[in-house]
Structures are given as C-alpha cells and as structure tokens.
C-alpha cells in the first residue's frame, strides 16, 4: 500500500475489483479505531447498562453495531466484528430490560378496591 497502512481511496476501484485489504495491527484488533461505528457502538452499549439510559442508548448501540458490521463486510480485513456484535447484544438486552421494567412498574400501579 502506498500510504502506510491505509488503502489508497483517491480513486475508486475498477468494476469487479475489491479495495485492498487492511492489515490491522495487534492494537487495532483490541481497539478497532479504523471502524468508528463498531467502537462507538461498543461504548454506547456498555453505557446503556446504566438504569434508564438503556431506553435511549440501547437503540443507538444496535444502530452503531449494525453499521460497524456493515463496514466489516464491505472492507476486507477491517477489525471490529466482536465490538459490533457486543454492541448489538448489549443494546438489545438493555432495551428489552428497560421496556420490561416500565411495563412491570405501570402494571403494578395503584391497587383497585
């Protein structure tokens, strides 16, 4: 590659050709800085574990996780698959748990006499 570890995106690849694969370093596999959607989704998913924050952060984690996975499929060698999957799982769990808590609280309202 011409620009160090970054592919040359100044010209689009010819029809039928794929962009050159990214060669991630060891640190890139641990913290996928080249895939910001996966990284953001992971952190938003972790922060969605805070009670009541999961209503807002859960869907954001799912969206960022899906976008991160989409980037992994489009660019060969791009790290972030694990972070994206974690974001989707955490976002889903916290969203469902918060909605279930709201349903339980609302259904256990004032007793009728």
RAURRA-V841862 format. One record per pair of residues at least 4 apart in sequence whose ideal C-beta (glycine too) atoms are under 6 Angstrom apart, sorted by the first residue. I is the first residue (numbers start at 1). J is the second residue. If there is no record, write none. Layout:
BEGIN
[[I;J] [I;J]]
END
This chain:
BEGIN
[[1;7] [2;8] [5;23] [7;19] [7;20] [13;17] [13;19] [21;76] [21;77] [22;77] [22;78] [24;28] [24;29] [24;79] [28;79] [29;79] [32;38] [32;39] [32;79] [32;80] [32;83] [35;68] [35;71] [35;78] [35;80] [36;40] [37;41] [37;64] [37;67] [37;68] [38;68] [38;80] [38;83] [38;84] [40;44] [40;64] [41;45] [41;61] [41;64] [41;65] [41;68] [41;87] [42;83] [42;86] [42;87] [44;57] [44;60] [44;61] [45;61] [45;87] [45;90] [45;91] [47;57] [48;53] [48;54] [48;57] [48;58] [48;61] [48;91] [48;94] [49;94] [53;57] [54;58] [54;94] [54;95] [54;98] [55;98] [57;61] [58;91] [58;94] [58;95] [61;65] [61;87] [61;90] [61;91] [62;88] [62;91] [64;87] [65;84] [65;87] [65;88] [68;80] [68;84] [69;84] [71;78] [72;78] [72;80] [72;81] [80;84] [86;90] [87;91] [103;107]]
END
